[in-house]
Amino acid sequence: MKRIIEIFTIVLLFNGIIFGGVIFSPGNASFSGYVKNSTDSPIAGCRVYAYDSLGNVAAFMETDSTGYYLIAGIVSGEYRAKTSNQSGYVDVWYINGNNWSEATPFTIQDADTLTGINFSLNYGGCISGQVKNSLNEPIEGVYIDAYDTLQNFITSAISDSSGAYSVKGLATGYYKLHTENYSGYINEWYDNKTSFEIADRIGVTMGDTVSGILFQLQPGGVISGNVMASDSGTPIAGVTVSLYNLDQTLYESVQTDSSGFYKISSIENGNYKLGTYNAFGYVDQFFNDKSSFEDADTLSITGDTLSNINFTLVFTGIPQIGSLKESDIKIFFVGEKLFINKLPDGEKDLSLFDISGVLLKKLKINYNNTTLDFCGMRNGVYFIKLKGAVNLDKKIIYIE
């Protein structure tokens, strides 16, 4: 299963070689240290990220059973370091900073090994609860995303077979929770709210657990179909099929698989229109064989399934160009490459985060189309933010 993000048309490779899940830049400098908790006990399996002076991840390594880590093979220069753990501790920047600006930079010379880059982590707060459906049955595999009061993504948890979840590693403060599922249910903000603005806040204190935060998700509608070439009936893989509200705002996008099949789930009751986007030289269209949004057929969803909503595209070999608006931006995977197409003109900041909110890549772009290479990245959840000429937050699930 591959889920969506946004990008442009140069291939952006991480500067280095992927080895055992670790990015090594081509250098011979290194630094090391220990990650322990407030009682001086080691924390195993904690990642330590090395950031260069531009704020990009140069390398990372996980701690061993003694809490020790060694990041080797990086070039000389100035670095900052940050932890990322899944054990319930609050991550910090070296030394005990809450963010990049509070981090203490350190410089490593060529062929040097810097020791003593140590971290002491405090156990964070936790929000726990359960996810159920309208029949009071547990739902497994639902992502519970935690946001701060400025709507910055903080961290995430996944419900187990009993529907239980625990969002860990939270600093003292207020948070809002949102579900993300791929089982056909309608996602919601806590407590049964439709938007971040009206979602209930949950107060958390480090070291304490707020329990009993329950979600009861309702079944959503489903739209599915196939995208085929008009001349041969051949399925077209990698076509983005987008569902729009009637005000032309984007509701959801998915990508066709190798058989040309697509499926959009968890759709709230309402009226929608559907259209395609591709970069392969086919003429895109709206359903049902319409050339414009205004002329497209309206699809009504009332918790049911609409199947055989098919598209037959004509091949011209000429890429399609249209007017740009935010809802036109397309984000999709082809193999290990993540594409962002149809970005508006102007300078944009792009940031890539892992599930713990660790910044993996940050850069400025002026292109309308971009490609990010996921070669060597671990399976998991990632987030992309765009700011500048367009402001977007997107979540993707990457599985090879």
C-alpha positions in Angstrom: 0.0 0.0 0.0 1.4 3.3 -0.9 0.0 6.6 0.1 0.4 10.2 -1.1 2.7 13.3 -0.7 3.9 16.2 -2.9 7.0 17.0 -5.0 8.7 18.6 -8.3 11.0 17.4 -11.2 14.6 17.0 -10.1 15.5 13.8 -8.3 16.5 14.7 -4.8 18.8 11.9 -3.5 20.0 11.9 0.1 23.7 12.7 0.0 25.1 9.4 1.0 24.9 5.6 0.9 22.2 3.6 2.6 23.7 0.9 4.8 21.6 -1.2 7.2 19.0 1.5 7.4 21.6 4.2 8.2 22.6 7.0 5.9 26.4 7.5 5.8 27.8 10.6 4.1 31.1 10.0 2.2 33.5 11.2 4.9 35.7 9.9 7.8 34.6 12.0 10.8 32.4 10.5 13.5 30.8 11.2 16.9 29.4 9.0 19.7 27.7 9.0 23.0 25.0 7.4 25.2 21.3 7.8 25.5 20.0 7.2 29.0 16.9 8.0 31.1 16.6 10.2 34.2 17.7 7.3 36.4 20.8 6.7 34.3 19.5 3.5 32.7 20.3 2.9 29.1 17.7 3.3 26.4 18.1 0.8 23.6 16.8 1.2 20.1 16.7 5.0 20.2 17.8 6.7 17.0 20.2 9.6 17.1 20.1 11.9 14.1 23.0 14.1 12.9 21.9 17.3 11.2 24.2 19.4 9.1 24.4 23.2 9.2 21.6 23.4 6.6 19.2 21.4 8.8 19.4 18.2 6.7 19.9 14.7 8.1 23.4 13.6 7.4 23.3 10.3 9.2 21.6 8.4 12.0 22.2 5.4 14.2 20.3 3.4 16.8 21.6 2.8 20.3 22.6 -0.7 21.4 21.6 -2.4 24.7 24.0 -0.2 26.7 22.5 3.0 25.2 25.7 3.5 23.1 25.7 4.8 19.5 28.3 5.7 17.0 27.7 7.8 13.9 30.6 7.3 11.5 31.5 8.2 7.9 30.3 11.8 8.0 32.2 14.8 6.5 33.8 17.4 8.7 31.7 20.4 9.7 29.1 21.7 12.2 26.4 19.4 13.4 23.4 19.3 15.7 22.0 16.0 17.1 18.5 14.9 18.1 17.0 11.7 19.5 14.0 9.8 18.2 12.6 7.0 20.2 9.5 4.8 20.4 9.8 3.9 24.1 7.8 6.7 25.5 10.5 9.3 26.3 10.4 12.9 25.3 13.0 13.5 22.5 15.5 16.3 22.9 18.1 18.1 20.9 21.7 18.1 22.2 22.1 19.5 24.9 18.5 19.3 26.3 17.0 21.6 23.7 13.4 21.5 22.6 14.0 22.6 19.0 16.7 23.5 16.4 17.3 27.0 17.8 17.8 25.6 21.3 20.3 22.9 20.2 24.0 23.2 20.9 26.0 22.8 17.7 29.3 21.0 17.7 32.1 20.9 15.1 34.0 17.7 13.9 37.2 17.9 12.0 38.2 15.5 9.3 39.2 12.1 10.6 38.2 13.0 14.2 36.0 11.1 16.5 34.1 13.3 19.0 32.9 11.5 22.1 30.5 12.5 24.9 27.5 13.6 22.8 25.2 12.2 25.4 21.4 12.5 26.0 19.3 12.2 29.1 15.6 11.6 28.4 12.6 12.0 30.7 9.6 9.8 30.4 6.8 11.6 28.6 3.1 11.8 29.0 0.7 9.3 27.3 -2.8 9.4 25.8 -4.5 6.0 25.6 -7.8 4.7 24.5 -9.6 2.5 22.0 -11.0 2.7 18.5 -14.3 1.0 17.8 -16.9 0.9 15.0 -20.6 1.7 15.2 -21.2 -2.0 16.3 -18.8 -1.5 19.3 -16.3 -3.8 17.6 -12.6 -2.9 17.9 -10.8 -1.6 14.8 -7.2 -2.6 14.2 -4.7 -0.6 12.3 -6.1 2.9 12.8 -3.4 5.7 13.1 -4.0 8.1 16.0 -2.1 11.3 15.2 -1.3 13.9 17.9 -1.1 17.6 17.0 -0.1 20.5 19.2 -2.4 23.5 19.5 -0.7 25.1 16.5 -1.6 22.0 14.4 2.0 20.8 14.2 2.2 17.1 14.0 3.9 15.6 17.1 3.7 11.8 16.9 1.4 8.9 16.1 0.3 5.5 17.4 -1.5 2.6 15.8 -4.5 0.6 17.3 -3.9 -3.1 17.9 -6.2 -6.0 17.4 -8.3 -5.0 20.5 -8.5 -1.4 19.1 -6.3 -0.1 21.9 -3.7 2.6 21.3 -1.2 4.6 23.3 0.3 7.8 22.0 3.6 8.1 24.0 6.5 10.5 24.5 4.4 13.7 24.9 5.8 16.8 26.7 3.5 18.7 29.1 0.9 20.6 27.1 -2.4 20.3 25.2 -3.0 18.1 22.2 -5.6 17.3 19.6 -6.1 13.8 18.2 -7.1 12.7 14.7 -7.7 9.3 13.2 -6.4 8.0 9.9 -7.6 4.6 8.7 -7.7 2.6 5.5 -10.5 0.2 6.5 -13.4 2.2 5.1 -14.4 4.2 8.2 -14.9 8.0 8.3 -12.0 9.7 10.1 -12.6 12.2 12.8 -11.1 14.5 15.4 -11.6 13.9 19.0 -14.3 14.0 20.4 -16.4 13.2 17.3 -15.5 16.5 15.6 -15.1 17.3 12.0 -12.2 19.8 12.1 -9.1 20.7 14.0 -10.6 24.1 15.1 -13.4 22.5 17.0 -11.7 19.4 18.2 -11.4 18.8 22.0 -8.1 19.6 23.6 -6.5 16.9 25.8 -4.2 18.1 28.6 -1.1 16.0 29.2 1.5 16.1 32.0 4.9 14.4 31.5 5.0 11.0 33.3 1.2 10.7 33.5 -1.3 8.9 31.3 -4.6 10.2 30.2 -6.8 7.2 29.5 -10.2 6.5 28.2 -9.9 8.6 25.0 -12.3 6.7 22.8 -13.1 6.9 19.1 -16.2 5.4 17.5 -15.9 5.5 13.8 -18.8 5.3 11.3 -18.6 3.4 8.1 -17.9 5.6 5.1 -18.7 5.3 1.4 -16.5 3.7 -1.2 -15.9 4.6 -4.9 -13.9 2.2 -7.1 -13.2 1.6 -10.7 -10.6 1.2 -13.4 -8.6 3.5 -15.7 -7.8 2.1 -19.1 -6.4 3.3 -22.5 -9.1 4.0 -25.1 -7.3 2.4 -28.0 -6.3 -0.9 -26.5 -8.2 -1.3 -23.2 -4.9 -1.7 -21.5 -4.9 -0.7 -17.8 -3.0 2.4 -16.9 -1.0 2.2 -13.7 0.1 5.3 -11.7 -2.8 7.5 -12.6 -4.0 9.8 -9.8 -7.8 9.7 -9.3 -9.0 12.6 -7.3 -12.3 13.1 -5.5 -13.5 16.7 -5.2 -16.1 18.5 -3.2 -18.6 20.5 -5.2 -16.7 23.7 -4.4 -13.8 22.1 -6.2 -11.7 21.6 -3.1 -9.8 18.3 -3.0 -11.3 15.6 -0.7 -9.0 12.7 -1.4 -6.6 11.3 -4.0 -5.4 7.7 -4.8 -3.3 6.1 -7.4 -4.2 3.3 -9.8 -2.4 0.0 -9.2 -0.7 -2.2 -11.8 -4.2 -3.4 -13.0 -5.4 0.2 -13.4 -7.7 -0.3 -10.4 -8.4 2.4 -7.8 -10.4 2.6 -4.6 -11.3 5.6 -2.5 -12.6 4.6 1.0 -13.8 6.3 4.1 -15.9 8.9 2.2 -18.4 11.0 4.2 -22.0 11.2 3.0 -22.3 13.9 0.4 -22.0 14.9 -3.3 -18.7 14.7 -5.1 -17.0 14.8 -8.5 -14.2 12.7 -9.7 -11.3 13.3 -12.1 -7.9 11.9 -13.2 -4.4 13.3 -13.5 -1.5 11.6 -15.2 2.0 12.5 -16.5 2.1 9.8 -19.2 0.6 11.7 -22.2 -3.1 10.7 -21.7 -5.8 13.2 -21.9 -7.3 13.5 -18.4 -11.0 13.7 -17.8 -13.7 14.0 -15.2 -16.4 11.4 -14.7 -18.4 10.6 -16.9 -16.2 11.2 -20.0 -16.3 15.0 -19.3 -13.6 17.6 -20.0 -14.4 20.0 -17.3 -15.3 20.0 -13.6 -18.5 22.0 -14.3 -19.8 19.3 -16.8 -18.7 16.3 -14.6 -21.4 13.9 -13.3 -22.1 14.3 -9.6 -21.6 11.2 -7.5 -23.8 10.9 -4.3 -22.4 8.9 -1.3 -24.7 7.7 1.5 -22.5 5.2 3.2 -22.7 2.8 0.2 -20.3 1.5 -2.5 -20.2 2.9 -6.0 -18.2 0.4 -8.2 -17.3 0.5 -11.9 -16.7 4.2 -11.9 -14.3 3.8 -14.8 -12.2 6.1 -17.0 -11.1 5.5 -20.6 -8.3 7.9 -21.5 -7.1 8.9 -25.0 -3.3 8.8 -25.5 -1.8 11.8 -27.3 1.8 11.8 -25.9 1.4 15.4 -24.9 1.5 16.3 -21.2 -1.6 18.1 -20.0 -1.2 21.7 -18.8 -4.0 23.5 -17.0 -4.6 26.4 -14.6 -3.1 25.9 -11.2 -5.0 25.9 -7.9 -4.3 24.2 -4.6 -6.7 21.4 -5.2 -4.9 20.5 -8.5 -1.6 19.5 -6.7 -1.0 15.8 -7.3 1.0 13.5 -5.0 1.7 9.9 -5.9 4.2 7.0 -5.9 5.8 5.3 -8.9 8.0 2.6 -7.6 10.3 4.1 -4.9 9.9 7.6 -6.2 7.4 10.0 -4.8 6.1 12.7 -7.2 4.6 16.1 -6.5 3.2 17.7 -9.6 1.3 20.9 -10.5 2.8 23.1 -7.8 2.2 26.8 -8.2 5.0 29.2 -9.2 7.1 30.8 -6.5 9.6 29.7 -3.8 8.4 26.9 -1.6 10.0 25.2 1.5 9.7 21.4 1.5 10.2 19.4 4.7 10.2 15.6 5.1 9.5 14.1 8.6 9.4 10.6 10.0 6.5 9.3 12.2 8.2 10.8 15.4 8.3 14.3 13.8 12.1 14.1 13.2 13.1 16.3 10.2 14.8 14.2 7.6 15.1 16.6 4.8 14.5 20.3 4.2 15.1 22.4 1.1 13.8 25.3 -0.9 12.4 24.8 -4.4 11.2 26.9 -7.3 10.0 24.1 -9.5 6.5 23.2 -10.4 7.2 19.5 -10.4 9.5 17.5 -8.1 10.6 13.9 -7.4 11.8 12.5 -4.1 13.7 9.2 -4.2 12.7 6.8 -1.3 15.4 4.3 -2.2 16.7 2.8 1.1 14.0 4.4 3.3 12.4 2.1 5.8 8.7 1.1 5.5 6.6 3.4 7.6 4.7 6.6 8.0 6.2 9.9 6.7 4.9 13.5 6.6 5.6 16.3 4.1 5.0 20.0 4.6 5.1 22.6 2.0 5.2 26.3 2.9 5.5 29.4 0.8 3.7 29.8 -2.5 1.5 26.9 -1.2 0.9 25.6 2.3 0.1 21.8 2.6 0.5 19.0 5.1 0.4 15.5 3.7 0.8 12.1 5.3 2.1 9.1 3.4 2.6 5.4 4.2 5.5 3.9 2.4 5.7 0.1 1.9 8.0 -1.4 -0.6 
